[in-house]
């Protein structure tokens, strides 16, 4: 029997957890508070259920700190996404440099070093480099990077979920059972 492909529509991190993890990585927020023991979404001190996954605190418990594994998952996710986006952006810049070299060669060998053509080539390099980097990195690379990084994150989350389900990951602080991964489509 073959292994099932990962479900990429699983919202691994809630929007609020994504925001808090981003602030924690940037050093703008501490790793402290009250987090859902099921999906790790930050919760108010008085909440009886998670605002994201809707699980009751009495069954899933809460955590005072996010596990280091969750923070590491987030860092790897953002790093992968950034690597792909930046690679595409540099690819666009490289394309602009190649076109610039072609325009300069044309100006030198076919147009007797025309000042206008050399000026155009320079302007193209400045503007075209920015435009190509924006198109390749900000449009194409962003979509490809998100898809690639999210698929890897889902796989890593499933591995983490198996580890914590078997008792190898942190449990809640209030004695409730250890957390399990959010269900697909949990909103």
VMD Tcl script that builds the backbone (N, CA, C; Angstrom):
set m [mol new atoms 561]
animate dup $m
set s [atomselect $m all]
$s set {name element resname resid chain x y z} {
  {N N UNK 1 A 0.842 -1.174 0.000}
  {CA C UNK 1 A 0.000 0.000 0.000}
  {C C UNK 1 A 0.889 1.240 0.000}
  {N N UNK 2 A 0.610 2.178 -0.873}
  {CA C UNK 2 A 1.439 3.380 -0.976}
  {C C UNK 2 A 1.045 4.406 0.079}
  {N N UNK 3 A 1.998 5.247 0.392}
  {CA C UNK 3 A 1.774 6.287 1.391}
  {C C UNK 3 A 0.936 7.402 0.795}
  {N N UNK 4 A -0.044 7.865 1.557}
  {CA C UNK 4 A -0.923 8.932 1.098}
  {C C UNK 4 A -0.169 10.243 0.990}
  {N N UNK 5 A -0.396 11.033 -0.090}
  {CA C UNK 5 A 0.261 12.334 -0.184}
  {C C UNK 5 A -0.255 13.268 0.904}
  {N N UNK 6 A 0.536 14.239 1.308}
  {CA C UNK 6 A 0.106 15.138 2.374}
  {C C UNK 6 A -1.056 16.017 1.933}
  {N N UNK 7 A -1.942 16.295 2.869}
  {CA C UNK 7 A -3.031 17.232 2.600}
  {C C UNK 7 A -2.462 18.630 2.759}
  {N N UNK 8 A -2.445 19.377 1.679}
  {CA C UNK 8 A -1.843 20.710 1.744}
  {C C UNK 8 A -2.850 21.778 2.125}
  {N N UNK 9 A -4.114 21.399 2.286}
  {CA C UNK 9 A -5.098 22.404 2.679}
  {C C UNK 9 A -5.246 22.492 4.194}
  {N N UNK 10 A -4.411 21.769 4.924}
  {CA C UNK 10 A -4.468 21.820 6.387}
  {C C UNK 10 A -3.910 23.162 6.847}
  {N N UNK 11 A -4.706 23.942 7.562}
  {CA C UNK 11 A -4.176 25.208 8.092}
  {C C UNK 11 A -3.349 24.931 9.336}
  {N N UNK 12 A -2.058 24.724 9.154}
  {CA C UNK 12 A -1.187 24.293 10.245}
  {C C UNK 12 A -1.178 25.311 11.377}
  {N N UNK 13 A -0.965 26.576 11.047}
  {CA C UNK 13 A -0.961 27.628 12.062}
  {C C UNK 13 A -2.176 28.526 11.862}
  {N N UNK 14 A -2.846 28.849 12.946}
  {CA C UNK 14 A -3.956 29.799 12.843}
  {C C UNK 14 A -3.386 31.171 12.488}
  {N N UNK 15 A -4.203 32.049 11.918}
  {CA C UNK 15 A -3.695 33.393 11.607}
  {C C UNK 15 A -3.125 34.105 12.840}
  {N N UNK 16 A -3.748 33.937 13.985}
  {CA C UNK 16 A -3.255 34.587 15.212}
  {C C UNK 16 A -1.930 33.978 15.667}
  {N N UNK 17 A -1.803 32.649 15.570}
  {CA C UNK 17 A -0.544 32.002 15.942}
  {C C UNK 17 A 0.565 32.410 14.974}
  {N N UNK 18 A 0.242 32.503 13.697}
  {CA C UNK 18 A 1.209 32.960 12.700}
  {C C UNK 18 A 1.713 34.357 13.064}
  {N N UNK 19 A 0.804 35.228 13.446}
  {CA C UNK 19 A 1.176 36.604 13.836}
  {C C UNK 19 A 2.064 36.603 15.084}
  {N N UNK 20 A 1.669 35.834 16.092}
  {CA C UNK 20 A 2.429 35.792 17.350}
  {C C UNK 20 A 3.811 35.173 17.128}
  {N N UNK 21 A 3.886 34.101 16.345}
  {CA C UNK 21 A 5.186 33.486 16.065}
  {C C UNK 21 A 6.093 34.454 15.306}
  {N N UNK 22 A 5.528 35.187 14.368}
  {CA C UNK 22 A 6.314 36.192 13.651}
  {C C UNK 22 A 6.879 37.244 14.589}
  {N N UNK 23 A 6.058 37.704 15.544}
  {CA C UNK 23 A 6.526 38.697 16.515}
  {C C UNK 23 A 7.573 38.091 17.446}
  {N N UNK 24 A 7.401 36.812 17.821}
  {CA C UNK 24 A 8.374 36.159 18.690}
  {C C UNK 24 A 9.723 36.024 17.987}
  {N N UNK 25 A 9.709 35.627 16.731}
  {CA C UNK 25 A 10.943 35.464 15.964}
  {C C UNK 25 A 11.656 36.807 15.815}
  {N N UNK 26 A 10.871 37.876 15.647}
  {CA C UNK 26 A 11.441 39.219 15.495}
  {C C UNK 26 A 11.857 39.813 16.838}
  {N N UNK 27 A 11.578 39.136 17.939}
  {CA C UNK 27 A 11.944 39.635 19.259}
  {C C UNK 27 A 10.984 40.671 19.803}
  {N N UNK 28 A 9.787 40.749 19.229}
  {CA C UNK 28 A 8.800 41.739 19.657}
  {C C UNK 28 A 7.809 41.196 20.680}
  {N N UNK 29 A 7.833 39.886 20.923}
  {CA C UNK 29 A 6.915 39.275 21.879}
  {C C UNK 29 A 7.623 38.110 22.565}
  {N N UNK 30 A 7.312 37.885 23.844}
  {CA C UNK 30 A 7.931 36.751 24.541}
  {C C UNK 30 A 7.185 35.457 24.245}
  {N N UNK 31 A 7.835 34.349 24.501}
  {CA C UNK 31 A 7.185 33.051 24.394}
  {C C UNK 31 A 6.513 32.761 25.736}
  {N N UNK 32 A 5.459 33.473 25.977}
  {CA C UNK 32 A 4.727 33.319 27.233}
  {C C UNK 32 A 3.278 33.720 26.995}
  {N N UNK 33 A 2.399 33.102 27.740}
  {CA C UNK 33 A 0.983 33.418 27.621}
  {C C UNK 33 A 0.168 32.171 27.866}
  {N N UNK 34 A -0.960 32.126 27.228}
  {CA C UNK 34 A -1.851 30.975 27.343}
  {C C UNK 34 A -2.164 30.517 25.927}
  {N N UNK 35 A -1.792 29.283 25.619}
  {CA C UNK 35 A -1.941 28.753 24.276}
  {C C UNK 35 A -2.803 27.499 24.314}
  {N N UNK 36 A -3.594 27.302 23.269}
  {CA C UNK 36 A -4.434 26.115 23.147}
  {C C UNK 36 A -3.549 24.875 23.159}
  {N N UNK 37 A -3.925 23.874 23.903}
  {CA C UNK 37 A -3.169 22.636 23.953}
  {C C UNK 37 A -3.382 21.763 22.736}
  {N N UNK 38 A -4.302 22.147 21.866}
  {CA C UNK 38 A -4.593 21.375 20.662}
  {C C UNK 38 A -3.904 21.948 19.428}
  {N N UNK 39 A -4.091 23.262 19.179}
  {CA C UNK 39 A -3.537 23.867 17.958}
  {C C UNK 39 A -2.535 24.979 18.256}
  {N N UNK 40 A -2.302 25.288 19.525}
  {CA C UNK 40 A -1.327 26.283 19.997}
  {C C UNK 40 A -1.725 27.735 19.732}
  {N N UNK 41 A -2.945 27.977 19.349}
  {CA C UNK 41 A -3.400 29.349 19.124}
  {C C UNK 41 A -3.425 30.096 20.460}
  {N N UNK 42 A -2.962 31.351 20.491}
  {CA C UNK 42 A -3.028 32.138 21.720}
  {C C UNK 42 A -4.488 32.324 22.161}
  {N N UNK 43 A -4.677 32.252 23.471}
  {CA C UNK 43 A -6.025 32.363 24.033}
  {C C UNK 43 A -6.035 33.390 25.156}
  {N N UNK 44 A -7.205 33.935 25.415}
  {CA C UNK 44 A -7.343 34.841 26.552}
  {C C UNK 44 A -7.330 34.026 27.842}
  {N N UNK 45 A -7.103 34.696 28.954}
  {CA C UNK 45 A -7.019 34.003 30.245}
  {C C UNK 45 A -8.342 33.404 30.675}
  {N N UNK 46 A -9.438 33.936 30.165}
  {CA C UNK 46 A -10.756 33.479 30.599}
  {C C UNK 46 A -11.443 32.557 29.607}
  {N N UNK 47 A -10.855 32.297 28.459}
  {CA C UNK 47 A -11.502 31.476 27.428}
  {C C UNK 47 A -11.620 30.026 27.876}
  {N N UNK 48 A -12.791 29.451 27.634}
  {CA C UNK 48 A -13.030 28.050 27.950}
  {C C UNK 48 A -12.812 27.146 26.738}
  {N N UNK 49 A -12.745 27.766 25.555}
  {CA C UNK 49 A -12.470 27.001 24.342}
  {C C UNK 49 A -11.611 27.844 23.407}
  {N N UNK 50 A -10.928 27.168 22.531}
  {CA C UNK 50 A -10.025 27.844 21.593}
  {C C UNK 50 A -10.840 28.607 20.546}
  {N N UNK 51 A -10.494 29.860 20.263}
  {CA C UNK 51 A -11.230 30.615 19.254}
  {C C UNK 51 A -10.984 30.094 17.835}
  {N N UNK 52 A -9.930 29.303 17.623}
  {CA C UNK 52 A -9.593 28.816 16.290}
  {C C UNK 52 A -10.136 27.409 16.042}
  {N N UNK 53 A -9.731 26.458 16.863}
  {CA C UNK 53 A -10.126 25.064 16.629}
  {C C UNK 53 A -11.393 24.676 17.387}
  {N N UNK 54 A -11.847 25.539 18.292}
  {CA C UNK 54 A -13.087 25.351 19.070}
  {C C UNK 54 A -13.023 24.200 20.065}
  {N N UNK 55 A -11.833 23.674 20.343}
  {CA C UNK 55 A -11.720 22.606 21.330}
  {C C UNK 55 A -11.830 23.173 22.738}
  {N N UNK 56 A -12.456 22.398 23.602}
  {CA C UNK 56 A -12.664 22.786 24.992}
  {C C UNK 56 A -11.359 22.630 25.767}
  {N N UNK 57 A -11.039 23.633 26.560}
  {CA C UNK 57 A -9.815 23.633 27.361}
  {C C UNK 57 A -9.795 22.470 28.351}
  {N N UNK 58 A -10.956 22.064 28.823}
  {CA C UNK 58 A -11.000 20.979 29.805}
  {C C UNK 58 A -10.532 19.643 29.210}
  {N N UNK 59 A -10.617 19.488 27.889}
  {CA C UNK 59 A -10.163 18.237 27.279}
  {C C UNK 59 A -8.773 18.356 26.662}
  {N N UNK 60 A -8.427 19.520 26.140}
  {CA C UNK 60 A -7.130 19.653 25.470}
  {C C UNK 60 A -6.085 20.338 26.325}
  {N N UNK 61 A -6.509 21.073 27.341}
  {CA C UNK 61 A -5.565 21.770 28.191}
  {C C UNK 61 A -4.998 23.017 27.530}
  {N N UNK 62 A -4.074 23.643 28.215}
  {CA C UNK 62 A -3.402 24.843 27.704}
  {C C UNK 62 A -1.910 24.719 27.968}
  {N N UNK 63 A -1.156 25.577 27.309}
  {CA C UNK 63 A 0.286 25.647 27.505}
  {C C UNK 63 A 0.649 27.078 27.885}
  {N N UNK 64 A 1.668 27.225 28.731}
  {CA C UNK 64 A 2.147 28.564 29.095}
  {C C UNK 64 A 3.191 29.067 28.105}
  {N N UNK 65 A 3.834 28.139 27.397}
  {CA C UNK 65 A 4.842 28.476 26.392}
  {C C UNK 65 A 4.642 27.572 25.188}
  {N N UNK 66 A 4.992 28.096 24.027}
  {CA C UNK 66 A 4.954 27.260 22.829}
  {C C UNK 66 A 6.142 26.317 22.846}
  {N N UNK 67 A 5.940 25.086 22.442}
  {CA C UNK 67 A 7.066 24.144 22.395}
  {C C UNK 67 A 8.131 24.625 21.403}
  {N N UNK 68 A 9.397 24.394 21.700}
  {CA C UNK 68 A 10.470 24.798 20.785}
  {C C UNK 68 A 10.323 24.171 19.396}
  {N N UNK 69 A 9.728 22.969 19.337}
  {CA C UNK 69 A 9.534 22.304 18.053}
  {C C UNK 69 A 8.592 23.105 17.141}
  {N N UNK 70 A 7.574 23.714 17.722}
  {CA C UNK 70 A 6.622 24.514 16.941}
  {C C UNK 70 A 7.308 25.768 16.413}
  {N N UNK 71 A 8.117 26.382 17.237}
  {CA C UNK 71 A 8.860 27.578 16.809}
  {C C UNK 71 A 9.840 27.201 15.697}
  {N N UNK 72 A 10.496 26.049 15.837}
  {CA C UNK 72 A 11.433 25.594 14.803}
  {C C UNK 72 A 10.705 25.287 13.493}
  {N N UNK 73 A 9.522 24.686 13.583}
  {CA C UNK 73 A 8.717 24.443 12.382}
  {C C UNK 73 A 8.411 25.756 11.670}
  {N N UNK 74 A 8.022 26.756 12.428}
  {CA C UNK 74 A 7.682 28.066 11.861}
  {C C UNK 74 A 8.900 28.702 11.188}
  {N N UNK 75 A 10.033 28.646 11.869}
  {CA C UNK 75 A 11.259 29.228 11.293}
  {C C UNK 75 A 11.626 28.550 9.970}
  {N N UNK 76 A 11.574 27.218 9.958}
  {CA C UNK 76 A 11.914 26.497 8.726}
  {C C UNK 76 A 10.926 26.819 7.611}
  {N N UNK 77 A 9.660 26.945 7.942}
  {CA C UNK 77 A 8.635 27.278 6.955}
  {C C UNK 77 A 8.939 28.629 6.307}
  {N N UNK 78 A 9.181 29.635 7.124}
  {CA C UNK 78 A 9.460 30.980 6.605}
  {C C UNK 78 A 10.791 31.033 5.852}
  {N N UNK 79 A 11.778 30.287 6.316}
  {CA C UNK 79 A 13.086 30.280 5.653}
  {C C UNK 79 A 12.974 29.658 4.266}
  {N N UNK 80 A 12.248 28.538 4.156}
  {CA C UNK 80 A 12.061 27.902 2.852}
  {C C UNK 80 A 11.333 28.837 1.884}
  {N N UNK 81 A 10.277 29.444 2.385}
  {CA C UNK 81 A 9.493 30.356 1.549}
  {C C UNK 81 A 10.368 31.517 1.068}
  {N N UNK 82 A 11.133 32.089 1.965}
  {CA C UNK 82 A 12.010 33.208 1.638}
  {C C UNK 82 A 13.085 32.796 0.634}
  {N N UNK 83 A 13.638 31.614 0.801}
  {CA C UNK 83 A 14.681 31.133 -0.105}
  {C C UNK 83 A 14.157 31.034 -1.538}
  {N N UNK 84 A 12.972 30.492 -1.706}
  {CA C UNK 84 A 12.403 30.348 -3.045}
  {C C UNK 84 A 12.089 31.713 -3.645}
  {N N UNK 85 A 11.454 32.585 -2.872}
  {CA C UNK 85 A 11.101 33.919 -3.373}
  {C C UNK 85 A 12.357 34.685 -3.783}
  {N N UNK 86 A 13.369 34.684 -2.936}
  {CA C UNK 86 A 14.612 35.391 -3.250}
  {C C UNK 86 A 15.330 34.783 -4.449}
  {N N UNK 87 A 15.286 33.478 -4.595}
  {CA C UNK 87 A 15.914 32.828 -5.750}
  {C C UNK 87 A 15.244 33.266 -7.046}
  {N N UNK 88 A 13.926 33.325 -7.037}
  {CA C UNK 88 A 13.205 33.793 -8.224}
  {C C UNK 88 A 13.515 35.264 -8.503}
  {N N UNK 89 A 13.594 36.069 -7.463}
  {CA C UNK 89 A 13.909 37.494 -7.649}
  {C C UNK 89 A 15.303 37.662 -8.248}
  {N N UNK 90 A 16.272 36.912 -7.751}
  {CA C UNK 90 A 17.620 36.994 -8.317}
  {C C UNK 90 A 17.644 36.457 -9.748}
  {N N UNK 91 A 16.793 35.474 -10.041}
  {CA C UNK 91 A 16.673 34.994 -11.415}
  {C C UNK 91 A 16.182 36.102 -12.346}
  {N N UNK 92 A 15.214 36.884 -11.882}
  {CA C UNK 92 A 14.731 38.019 -12.670}
  {C C UNK 92 A 15.805 39.068 -12.865}
  {N N UNK 93 A 16.561 39.331 -11.827}
  {CA C UNK 93 A 17.664 40.291 -11.932}
  {C C UNK 93 A 18.730 39.778 -12.906}
  {N N UNK 94 A 19.029 38.493 -12.835}
  {CA C UNK 94 A 20.004 37.886 -13.741}
  {C C UNK 94 A 19.543 38.003 -15.190}
  {N N UNK 95 A 18.247 37.794 -15.442}
  {CA C UNK 95 A 17.705 37.942 -16.791}
  {C C UNK 95 A 17.885 39.377 -17.287}
  {N N UNK 96 A 17.628 40.352 -16.432}
  {CA C UNK 96 A 17.819 41.756 -16.810}
  {C C UNK 96 A 19.281 42.043 -17.133}
  {N N UNK 97 A 20.211 41.458 -16.390}
  {CA C UNK 97 A 21.646 41.647 -16.661}
  {C C UNK 97 A 22.009 41.033 -18.015}
  {N N UNK 98 A 21.473 39.854 -18.310}
  {CA C UNK 98 A 21.755 39.232 -19.612}
  {C C UNK 98 A 21.228 40.088 -20.757}
  {N N UNK 99 A 20.030 40.610 -20.617}
  {CA C UNK 99 A 19.474 41.484 -21.659}
  {C C UNK 99 A 20.308 42.754 -21.782}
  {N N UNK 100 A 20.741 43.308 -20.644}
  {CA C UNK 100 A 21.606 44.487 -20.654}
  {C C UNK 100 A 22.891 44.216 -21.437}
  {N N UNK 101 A 23.512 43.082 -21.171}
  {CA C UNK 101 A 24.748 42.712 -21.875}
  {C C UNK 101 A 24.475 42.580 -23.371}
  {N N UNK 102 A 23.351 41.976 -23.721}
  {CA C UNK 102 A 22.986 41.861 -25.121}
  {C C UNK 102 A 22.775 43.219 -25.787}
  {N N UNK 103 A 22.117 44.132 -25.082}
  {CA C UNK 103 A 21.890 45.476 -25.624}
  {C C UNK 103 A 23.208 46.240 -25.787}
  {N N UNK 104 A 24.105 46.110 -24.828}
  {CA C UNK 104 A 25.402 46.782 -24.921}
  {C C UNK 104 A 26.202 46.203 -26.079}
  {N N UNK 105 A 26.191 44.881 -26.219}
  {CA C UNK 105 A 26.909 44.253 -27.332}
  {C C UNK 105 A 26.336 44.722 -28.666}
  {N N UNK 106 A 25.037 44.797 -28.746}
  {CA C UNK 106 A 24.400 45.279 -29.975}
  {C C UNK 106 A 24.801 46.728 -30.245}
  {N N UNK 107 A 24.787 47.547 -29.212}
  {CA C UNK 107 A 25.154 48.962 -29.376}
  {C C UNK 107 A 26.603 49.107 -29.831}
  {N N UNK 108 A 27.482 48.291 -29.297}
  {CA C UNK 108 A 28.902 48.407 -29.626}
  {C C UNK 108 A 29.199 47.850 -31.013}
  {N N UNK 109 A 28.681 46.676 -31.334}
  {CA C UNK 109 A 29.055 46.007 -32.578}
  {C C UNK 109 A 28.179 46.363 -33.772}
  {N N UNK 110 A 26.950 46.759 -33.578}
  {CA C UNK 110 A 26.053 47.047 -34.684}
  {C C UNK 110 A 25.746 48.533 -34.854}
  {N N UNK 111 A 25.873 49.300 -33.791}
  {CA C UNK 111 A 25.479 50.710 -33.851}
  {C C UNK 111 A 26.649 51.651 -33.563}
  {N N UNK 112 A 27.859 51.153 -33.680}
  {CA C UNK 112 A 29.063 51.948 -33.477}
  {C C UNK 112 A 29.064 52.676 -32.128}
  {N N UNK 113 A 28.745 51.951 -31.076}
  {CA C UNK 113 A 28.728 52.467 -29.696}
  {C C UNK 113 A 27.822 53.685 -29.551}
  {N N UNK 114 A 26.633 53.553 -30.094}
  {CA C UNK 114 A 25.650 54.627 -30.026}
  {C C UNK 114 A 25.374 55.011 -28.569}
  {N N UNK 115 A 25.540 56.293 -28.284}
  {CA C UNK 115 A 25.295 56.792 -26.930}
  {C C UNK 115 A 23.845 56.579 -26.528}
  {N N UNK 116 A 22.937 56.754 -27.466}
  {CA C UNK 116 A 21.514 56.566 -27.164}
  {C C UNK 116 A 21.215 55.113 -26.811}
  {N N UNK 117 A 21.794 54.190 -27.561}
  {CA C UNK 117 A 21.557 52.777 -27.291}
  {C C UNK 117 A 22.200 52.357 -25.968}
  {N N UNK 118 A 23.391 52.865 -25.679}
  {CA C UNK 118 A 24.025 52.562 -24.394}
  {C C UNK 118 A 23.223 53.155 -23.236}
  {N N UNK 119 A 22.677 54.348 -23.445}
  {CA C UNK 119 A 21.823 54.972 -22.414}
  {C C UNK 119 A 20.560 54.147 -22.206}
  {N N UNK 120 A 19.978 53.675 -23.311}
  {CA C UNK 120 A 18.784 52.836 -23.213}
  {C C UNK 120 A 19.106 51.541 -22.462}
  {N N UNK 121 A 20.250 50.927 -22.780}
  {CA C UNK 121 A 20.651 49.684 -22.117}
  {C C UNK 121 A 20.809 49.902 -20.612}
  {N N UNK 122 A 21.407 51.026 -20.238}
  {CA C UNK 122 A 21.590 51.344 -18.815}
  {C C UNK 122 A 20.246 51.565 -18.134}
  {N N UNK 123 A 19.369 52.313 -18.782}
  {CA C UNK 123 A 18.030 52.549 -18.228}
  {C C UNK 123 A 17.270 51.233 -18.106}
  {N N UNK 124 A 17.403 50.390 -19.139}
  {CA C UNK 124 A 16.746 49.084 -19.078}
  {C C UNK 124 A 17.259 48.270 -17.898}
  {N N UNK 125 A 18.561 48.313 -17.686}
  {CA C UNK 125 A 19.140 47.560 -16.566}
  {C C UNK 125 A 18.582 48.038 -15.235}
  {N N UNK 126 A 18.498 49.340 -15.054}
  {CA C UNK 126 A 18.004 49.886 -13.791}
  {C C UNK 126 A 16.517 49.585 -13.584}
  {N N UNK 127 A 15.723 49.881 -14.591}
  {CA C UNK 127 A 14.270 49.688 -14.459}
  {C C UNK 127 A 13.900 48.216 -14.654}
  {N N UNK 128 A 14.448 47.604 -15.688}
  {CA C UNK 128 A 14.127 46.216 -15.983}
  {C C UNK 128 A 14.550 45.268 -14.880}
  {N N UNK 129 A 15.686 45.533 -14.268}
  {CA C UNK 129 A 16.132 44.689 -13.167}
  {C C UNK 129 A 15.139 44.696 -12.027}
  {N N UNK 130 A 14.643 45.862 -11.715}
  {CA C UNK 130 A 13.654 45.982 -10.633}
  {C C UNK 130 A 12.331 45.326 -11.019}
  {N N UNK 131 A 11.903 45.561 -12.257}
  {CA C UNK 131 A 10.628 45.001 -12.720}
  {C C UNK 131 A 10.709 43.474 -12.794}
  {N N UNK 132 A 11.763 42.945 -13.412}
  {CA C UNK 132 A 11.899 41.491 -13.520}
  {C C UNK 132 A 12.031 40.831 -12.154}
  {N N UNK 133 A 12.796 41.448 -11.258}
  {CA C UNK 133 A 12.922 40.893 -9.903}
  {C C UNK 133 A 11.567 40.899 -9.206}
  {N N UNK 134 A 10.799 41.960 -9.407}
  {CA C UNK 134 A 9.467 42.035 -8.797}
  {C C UNK 134 A 8.509 41.009 -9.369}
  {N N UNK 135 A 8.538 40.838 -10.680}
  {CA C UNK 135 A 7.642 39.864 -11.319}
  {C C UNK 135 A 8.051 38.442 -10.941}
  {N N UNK 136 A 9.336 38.135 -11.112}
  {CA C UNK 136 A 9.790 36.772 -10.836}
  {C C UNK 136 A 9.706 36.441 -9.351}
  {N N UNK 137 A 10.164 37.347 -8.488}
  {CA C UNK 137 A 10.168 37.070 -7.055}
  {C C UNK 137 A 8.833 37.321 -6.393}
  {N N UNK 138 A 8.251 38.484 -6.669}
  {CA C UNK 138 A 7.034 38.881 -5.969}
  {C C UNK 138 A 5.772 38.245 -6.478}
  {N N UNK 139 A 5.790 37.767 -7.689}
  {CA C UNK 139 A 4.572 37.188 -8.233}
  {C C UNK 139 A 4.727 35.682 -8.397}
  {N N UNK 140 A 5.647 35.273 -9.255}
  {CA C UNK 140 A 5.840 33.844 -9.515}
  {C C UNK 140 A 6.474 33.156 -8.307}
  {N N UNK 141 A 7.578 33.720 -7.820}
  {CA C UNK 141 A 8.285 33.107 -6.698}
  {C C UNK 141 A 7.452 33.039 -5.437}
  {N N UNK 142 A 6.618 34.040 -5.215}
  {CA C UNK 142 A 5.771 34.050 -4.029}
  {C C UNK 142 A 4.799 32.875 -4.054}
  {N N UNK 143 A 4.178 32.632 -5.198}
  {CA C UNK 143 A 3.236 31.515 -5.311}
  {C C UNK 143 A 3.946 30.173 -5.191}
  {N N UNK 144 A 5.045 30.025 -5.923}
  {CA C UNK 144 A 5.800 28.768 -5.889}
  {C C UNK 144 A 6.380 28.544 -4.494}
  {N N UNK 145 A 6.957 29.598 -3.914}
  {CA C UNK 145 A 7.557 29.487 -2.586}
  {C C UNK 145 A 6.550 29.106 -1.523}
  {N N UNK 146 A 5.365 29.716 -1.581}
  {CA C UNK 146 A 4.347 29.388 -0.587}
  {C C UNK 146 A 3.926 27.932 -0.721}
  {N N UNK 147 A 3.645 27.498 -1.945}
  {CA C UNK 147 A 3.210 26.115 -2.149}
  {C C UNK 147 A 4.268 25.117 -1.681}
  {N N UNK 148 A 5.508 25.355 -2.081}
  {CA C UNK 148 A 6.598 24.447 -1.702}
  {C C UNK 148 A 6.777 24.416 -0.182}
  {N N UNK 149 A 6.880 25.587 0.414}
  {CA C UNK 149 A 7.121 25.659 1.859}
  {C C UNK 149 A 5.947 25.094 2.650}
  {N N UNK 150 A 4.729 25.336 2.178}
  {CA C UNK 150 A 3.552 24.839 2.898}
  {C C UNK 150 A 3.471 23.314 2.836}
  {N N UNK 151 A 3.785 22.740 1.681}
  {CA C UNK 151 A 3.777 21.277 1.574}
  {C C UNK 151 A 4.789 20.658 2.539}
  {N N UNK 152 A 5.985 21.251 2.594}
  {CA C UNK 152 A 7.003 20.748 3.517}
  {C C UNK 152 A 6.555 20.929 4.971}
  {N N UNK 153 A 5.922 22.062 5.266}
  {CA C UNK 153 A 5.435 22.315 6.622}
  {C C UNK 153 A 4.385 21.285 7.025}
  {N N UNK 154 A 3.479 20.964 6.113}
  {CA C UNK 154 A 2.445 19.975 6.420}
  {C C UNK 154 A 3.077 18.621 6.736}
  {N N UNK 155 A 4.069 18.234 5.949}
  {CA C UNK 155 A 4.752 16.964 6.219}
  {C C UNK 155 A 5.445 16.980 7.580}
  {N N UNK 156 A 6.147 18.086 7.869}
  {CA C UNK 156 A 6.827 18.195 9.160}
  {C C UNK 156 A 5.825 18.247 10.307}
  {N N UNK 157 A 4.688 18.905 10.099}
  {CA C UNK 157 A 3.663 18.974 11.140}
  {C C UNK 157 A 3.109 17.580 11.413}
  {N N UNK 158 A 2.902 16.788 10.356}
  {CA C UNK 158 A 2.390 15.434 10.549}
  {C C UNK 158 A 3.392 14.583 11.338}
  {N N UNK 159 A 4.680 14.741 11.052}
  {CA C UNK 159 A 5.704 14.031 11.817}
  {C C UNK 159 A 5.695 14.482 13.278}
  {N N UNK 160 A 5.584 15.803 13.485}
  {CA C UNK 160 A 5.535 16.346 14.845}
  {C C UNK 160 A 4.305 15.822 15.571}
  {N N UNK 161 A 3.165 15.766 14.869}
  {CA C UNK 161 A 1.926 15.279 15.477}
  {C C UNK 161 A 2.066 13.817 15.888}
  {N N UNK 162 A 2.707 13.019 15.049}
  {CA C UNK 162 A 2.921 11.620 15.413}
  {C C UNK 162 A 3.805 11.516 16.653}
  {N N UNK 163 A 4.828 12.364 16.723}
  {CA C UNK 163 A 5.726 12.359 17.873}
  {C C UNK 163 A 4.976 12.749 19.144}
  {N N UNK 164 A 4.201 13.819 19.080}
  {CA C UNK 164 A 3.499 14.254 20.298}
  {C C UNK 164 A 2.344 13.342 20.644}
  {N N UNK 165 A 1.746 12.666 19.662}
  {CA C UNK 165 A 0.679 11.706 19.945}
  {C C UNK 165 A 1.226 10.476 20.652}
  {N N UNK 166 A 2.501 10.162 20.369}
  {CA C UNK 166 A 3.119 9.001 21.017}
  {C C UNK 166 A 3.745 9.365 22.361}
  {N N UNK 167 A 3.562 10.622 22.777}
  {CA C UNK 167 A 4.074 11.042 24.069}
  {C C UNK 167 A 5.453 11.672 24.021}
  {N N UNK 168 A 5.985 11.932 22.846}
  {CA C UNK 168 A 7.321 12.498 22.728}
  {C C UNK 168 A 7.366 14.009 22.686}
  {N N UNK 169 A 6.224 14.661 22.791}
  {CA C UNK 169 A 6.178 16.128 22.739}
  {C C UNK 169 A 5.530 16.654 24.009}
  {N N UNK 170 A 5.655 17.947 24.264}
  {CA C UNK 170 A 5.128 18.527 25.500}
  {C C UNK 170 A 3.631 18.330 25.647}
  {N N UNK 171 A 3.195 18.132 26.859}
  {CA C UNK 171 A 1.763 18.049 27.133}
  {C C UNK 171 A 1.316 19.355 27.767}
  {N N UNK 172 A 0.036 19.456 28.004}
  {CA C UNK 172 A -0.505 20.692 28.558}
  {C C UNK 172 A -0.063 20.890 29.999}
  {N N UNK 173 A -0.217 22.109 30.490}
  {CA C UNK 173 A 0.241 22.440 31.834}
  {C C UNK 173 A -0.805 22.188 32.909}
  {N N UNK 174 A -2.038 21.944 32.500}
  {CA C UNK 174 A -3.078 21.785 33.520}
  {C C UNK 174 A -3.484 20.330 33.734}
  {N N UNK 175 A -2.666 19.386 33.263}
  {CA C UNK 175 A -2.935 17.983 33.507}
  {C C UNK 175 A -3.863 17.344 32.492}
  {N N UNK 176 A -4.357 18.084 31.541}
  {CA C UNK 176 A -5.224 17.514 30.516}
  {C C UNK 176 A -4.379 16.699 29.548}
  {N N UNK 177 A -5.016 15.905 28.713}
  {CA C UNK 177 A -4.246 15.074 27.773}
  {C C UNK 177 A -3.376 15.906 26.850}
  {N N UNK 178 A -2.351 15.259 26.319}
  {CA C UNK 178 A -1.449 15.931 25.396}
  {C C UNK 178 A -2.201 16.316 24.129}
  {N N UNK 179 A -1.735 17.384 23.481}
  {CA C UNK 179 A -2.421 17.921 22.311}
  {C C UNK 179 A -2.211 17.054 21.081}
  {N N UNK 180 A -3.148 17.152 20.143}
  {CA C UNK 180 A -3.008 16.523 18.839}
  {C C UNK 180 A -3.199 17.576 17.776}
  {N N UNK 181 A -2.869 17.244 16.551}
  {CA C UNK 181 A -2.888 18.233 15.465}
  {C C UNK 181 A -4.290 18.689 15.143}
  {N N UNK 182 A -4.431 19.915 14.634}
  {CA C UNK 182 A -5.727 20.396 14.214}
  {C C UNK 182 A -6.241 19.578 13.039}
  {N N UNK 183 A -7.534 19.378 12.992}
  {CA C UNK 183 A -8.143 18.645 11.893}
  {C C UNK 183 A -8.100 19.471 10.628}
  {N N UNK 184 A -8.144 18.795 9.495}
  {CA C UNK 184 A -8.144 19.513 8.219}
  {C C UNK 184 A -9.325 20.439 8.156}
  {N N UNK 185 A -9.080 21.667 7.785}
  {CA C UNK 185 A -10.145 22.637 7.619}
  {C C UNK 185 A -10.635 23.242 8.907}
  {N N UNK 186 A -9.965 22.984 10.033}
  {CA C UNK 186 A -10.400 23.592 11.298}
  {C C UNK 186 A -10.312 25.088 11.200}
  {N N UNK 187 A -11.361 25.766 11.485}
  {CA C UNK 187 A -11.375 27.219 11.397}
  {C C UNK 187 A -11.751 27.772 12.702}
}
mol reanalyze $m
mol bondsrecalc $m
mol representation Tube
mol addrep $m
